Amino acid sequence: MDLEKSMARLAEISERMSGELSLEESMKLYTEAVELVKQCRGYINEAKLTIEQLEAAE
């Protein structure tokens, strides 16, 4: 999943968690959200590294 899809899924999860859910469903969505946040951080860190490398090559 790419960054944009991950962010969209996080928005969906956030919306669903603002409603009435069972503890089990809340925990499932929370766990998915944590993994998505990790993925997003990875994408952002890769982008930062690429930019730093491009700037260093100038």
MDAnalysis code that builds the backbone (N, CA, C; Angstrom):
import MDAnalysis as mda
import numpy as np

u = mda.Universe.empty(174, n_residues=58, atom_resindex=np.repeat(np.arange(58), 3), trajectory=True)
u.add_TopologyAttr("name", ["N", "CA", "C"] * 58)
u.add_TopologyAttr("resid", np.arange(1, 59))
u.add_TopologyAttr("resname", ["MET", "ASP", "LEU", "GLU", "LYS", "SER", "MET", "ALA", "ARG", "LEU", "ALA", "GLU", "ILE", "SER", "GLU", "ARG", "MET", "SER", "GLY", "GLU", "LEU", "SER", "LEU", "GLU", "GLU", "SER", "MET", "LYS", "LEU", "TYR", "THR", "GLU", "ALA", "VAL", "GLU", "LEU", "VAL", "LYS", "GLN", "CYS", "ARG", "GLY", "TYR", "ILE", "ASN", "GLU", "ALA", "LYS", "LEU", "THR", "ILE", "GLU", "GLN", "LEU", "GLU", "ALA", "ALA", "GLU"])
u.atoms.positions = np.array([
    [0.851, -1.173, 0.000],
    [0.000, 0.000, 0.000],
    [0.897, 1.237, 0.000],
    [0.551, 2.231, -0.824],
    [1.363, 3.441, -0.861],
    [0.911, 4.441, 0.210],
    [1.644, 5.537, 0.311],
    [1.394, 6.517, 1.369],
    [-0.039, 7.059, 1.319],
    [-0.492, 7.417, 0.122],
    [-1.827, 8.003, 0.014],
    [-2.914, 7.021, 0.440],
    [-2.775, 5.756, 0.041],
    [-3.768, 4.752, 0.432],
    [-3.708, 4.489, 1.933],
    [-2.493, 4.476, 2.478],
    [-2.343, 4.276, 3.917],
    [-2.996, 5.408, 4.696],
    [-2.789, 6.637, 4.242],
    [-3.394, 7.793, 4.915],
    [-4.916, 7.746, 4.806],
    [-5.421, 7.351, 3.642],
    [-6.873, 7.249, 3.468],
    [-7.443, 6.182, 4.395],
    [-6.760, 5.068, 4.508],
    [-7.235, 4.004, 5.399],
    [-7.206, 4.468, 6.856],
    [-6.172, 5.209, 7.235],
    [-6.116, 5.758, 8.593],
    [-7.303, 6.679, 8.862],
    [-7.677, 7.476, 7.867],
    [-8.835, 8.359, 8.019],
    [-10.111, 7.534, 8.210],
    [-10.242, 6.444, 7.446],
    [-11.406, 5.570, 7.592],
    [-11.459, 4.965, 8.993],
    [-10.324, 4.492, 9.450],
    [-10.263, 3.888, 10.788],
    [-10.631, 4.912, 11.845],
    [-10.112, 6.110, 11.716],
    [-10.412, 7.168, 12.677],
    [-11.909, 7.455, 12.730],
    [-12.527, 7.501, 11.562],
    [-13.963, 7.738, 11.493],
    [-14.745, 6.619, 12.179],
    [-14.361, 5.384, 11.878],
    [-15.063, 4.236, 12.467],
    [-14.880, 4.188, 13.973],
    [-13.708, 4.557, 14.453],
    [-13.442, 4.477, 15.885],
    [-14.141, 5.580, 16.664],
    [-14.647, 6.590, 15.980],
    [-15.369, 7.648, 16.683],
    [-16.811, 7.231, 16.983],
    [-17.207, 6.078, 16.453],
    [-18.556, 5.576, 16.696],
    [-18.563, 4.484, 17.745],
    [-19.679, 3.818, 17.843],
    [-19.864, 2.734, 18.815],
    [-19.287, 1.438, 18.247],
    [-18.257, 0.909, 18.876],
    [-17.647, -0.353, 18.470],
    [-17.423, -1.225, 19.693],
    [-17.352, -2.505, 19.450],
    [-17.011, -3.411, 20.543],
    [-15.529, -3.235, 20.863],
    [-15.141, -3.686, 22.036],
    [-13.732, -3.614, 22.421],
    [-12.880, -4.398, 21.433],
    [-13.363, -5.567, 21.030],
    [-12.613, -6.402, 20.086],
    [-12.394, -5.687, 18.757],
    [-13.446, -5.071, 18.218],
    [-13.327, -4.352, 16.949],
    [-12.431, -3.126, 17.111],
    [-12.548, -2.435, 18.224],
    [-11.695, -1.270, 18.476],
    [-10.224, -1.671, 18.513],
    [-9.921, -2.763, 19.182],
    [-8.536, -3.235, 19.273],
    [-8.009, -3.663, 17.909],
    [-8.849, -4.306, 17.120],
    [-8.453, -4.727, 15.772],
    [-8.113, -3.500, 14.914],
    [-8.971, -2.501, 14.949],
    [-8.732, -1.288, 14.163],
    [-7.517, -0.523, 14.680],
    [-7.358, -0.470, 15.999],
    [-6.214, 0.213, 16.586],
    [-4.909, -0.456, 16.143],
    [-4.884, -1.779, 16.174],
    [-3.698, -2.521, 15.753],
    [-3.375, -2.243, 14.291],
    [-4.396, -2.231, 13.450],
    [-4.190, -1.912, 12.031],
    [-3.654, -0.494, 11.873],
    [-4.201, 0.435, 12.642],
    [-3.763, 1.830, 12.560],
    [-2.298, 1.986, 12.954],
    [-1.887, 1.291, 14.000],
    [-0.490, 1.359, 14.437],
    [0.434, 0.894, 13.319],
    [0.070, -0.190, 12.651],
    [0.889, -0.702, 11.549],
    [0.917, 0.286, 10.385],
    [-0.209, 0.891, 10.095],
    [-0.259, 1.875, 9.015],
    [0.606, 3.095, 9.330],
    [0.593, 3.535, 10.579],
    [1.429, 4.665, 10.982],
    [2.907, 4.319, 10.800],
    [3.283, 3.099, 11.155],
    [4.667, 2.660, 10.954],
    [5.037, 2.703, 9.472],
    [4.129, 2.218, 8.622],
    [4.377, 2.244, 7.183],
    [4.536, 3.679, 6.686],
    [3.655, 4.566, 7.135],
    [3.714, 5.963, 6.706],
    [5.031, 6.613, 7.136],
    [5.448, 6.345, 8.353],
    [6.735, 6.872, 8.822],
    [7.876, 6.360, 7.944],
    [7.797, 5.096, 7.555],
    [8.809, 4.524, 6.676],
    [8.849, 5.234, 5.336],
    [7.679, 5.472, 4.738],
    [7.619, 6.191, 3.460],
    [8.218, 7.582, 3.592],
    [7.871, 8.269, 4.668],
    [8.357, 9.639, 4.875],
    [9.862, 9.639, 5.114],
    [10.351, 8.702, 5.905],
    [11.794, 8.625, 6.145],
    [12.561, 8.326, 4.860],
    [12.010, 7.451, 4.005],
    [12.646, 7.158, 2.720],
    [12.690, 8.403, 1.848],
    [11.598, 9.154, 1.846],
    [11.544, 10.377, 1.044],
    [12.570, 11.398, 1.547],
    [12.670, 11.541, 2.863],
    [13.660, 12.463, 3.442],
    [15.070, 12.062, 3.043],
    [15.364, 10.769, 3.120],
    [16.686, 10.275, 2.768],
    [16.994, 10.553, 1.298],
    [16.027, 10.322, 0.438],
    [16.219, 10.582, -0.986],
    [16.501, 12.067, -1.221],
    [15.754, 12.922, -0.567],
    [15.954, 14.378, -0.729],
    [17.344, 14.778, -0.221],
    [17.730, 14.242, 0.934],
    [19.049, 14.550, 1.474],
    [20.162, 14.091, 0.524],
    [19.988, 12.916, -0.076],
    [20.989, 12.411, -1.006],
    [21.044, 13.265, -2.260],
    [19.896, 13.699, -2.742],
    [19.868, 14.559, -3.935],
    [20.504, 15.910, -3.641],
    [20.228, 16.452, -2.484],
    [20.807, 17.742, -2.116],
    [22.326, 17.627, -1.937],
    [22.784, 16.509, -1.406],
    [24.219, 16.311, -1.198],
    [24.957, 16.151, -2.531],
    [24.257, 15.675, -3.546],
    [24.878, 15.447, -4.844],
    [25.013, 16.734, -5.650],
    [24.379, 17.793, -5.228],
    [24.446, 19.065, -5.984],
    [25.783, 19.714, -5.884],
])
